[in-house]
Amino acid sequence: MLHDRWLILRFRRGSQEAFRRIYEKYRDDLLRLAVSLLQDKSVAEDVVHEVFLSLIRARCTVCFR
């Protein structure tokens, strides 16, 4: 948990490496969850992709305030 907070802090400060590590840590779990809920792997992949894009957009919005 502490490691996740550290990654989030680094990501908020612009670390691409932190984002990569967050992505690698959570993508498979998120994809499994999305597939189980949506029953369609292609749609689930799109949803997970959008989740990570939203994370990037949210970070960029915070940076430019």
C-alpha positions in Angstrom: 0.0 0.0 0.0 2.8 2.4 0.9 4.5 1.5 -2.4 1.3 2.4 -4.3 1.1 5.8 -2.7 4.7 6.4 -3.5 4.1 5.5 -7.2 1.0 7.7 -7.3 3.0 10.6 -5.9 5.7 10.1 -8.4 3.1 9.8 -11.2 1.5 13.1 -10.2 4.9 14.7 -10.3 5.3 13.6 -13.9 7.1 10.2 -13.7 6.5 8.1 -16.8 8.2 5.2 -15.1 5.8 5.4 -12.2 2.9 5.3 -14.6 4.4 2.3 -16.4 4.7 0.5 -13.1 1.1 1.4 -12.1 -0.1 0.1 -15.5 1.8 -3.1 -15.3 0.7 -3.7 -11.7 -3.0 -3.2 -12.3 -3.8 -3.9 -16.0 -4.3 -7.7 -15.7 -6.5 -7.5 -12.6 -8.6 -4.7 -14.2 -8.9 -6.7 -17.5 -10.0 -9.8 -15.6 -12.6 -7.8 -13.8 -13.8 -6.1 -16.9 -14.1 -9.4 -18.8 -16.1 -11.0 -16.0 -18.5 -8.0 -15.9 -18.8 -7.4 -19.6 -18.4 -11.0 -21.0 -16.5 -9.6 -24.0 -12.7 -9.4 -24.0 -12.5 -6.8 -26.8 -14.9 -4.4 -25.0 -13.1 -5.1 -21.7 -9.7 -4.2 -23.3 -11.2 -0.9 -24.6 -12.6 -0.1 -21.1 -9.3 -0.8 -19.4 -7.5 1.3 -22.0 -10.0 4.2 -21.3 -9.4 3.8 -17.5 -5.7 4.4 -18.0 -6.2 7.2 -20.5 -8.5 8.9 -17.9 -5.8 8.6 -15.3 -3.4 10.4 -17.6 -5.9 13.1 -18.5 -6.7 13.6 -14.8 -3.0 14.0 -14.0 -2.5 16.5 -16.9 -5.5 18.5 -15.7 -4.0 18.8 -12.2 -0.6 19.8 -13.7 -2.1 22.7 -15.7 -4.2 24.3 -12.9 
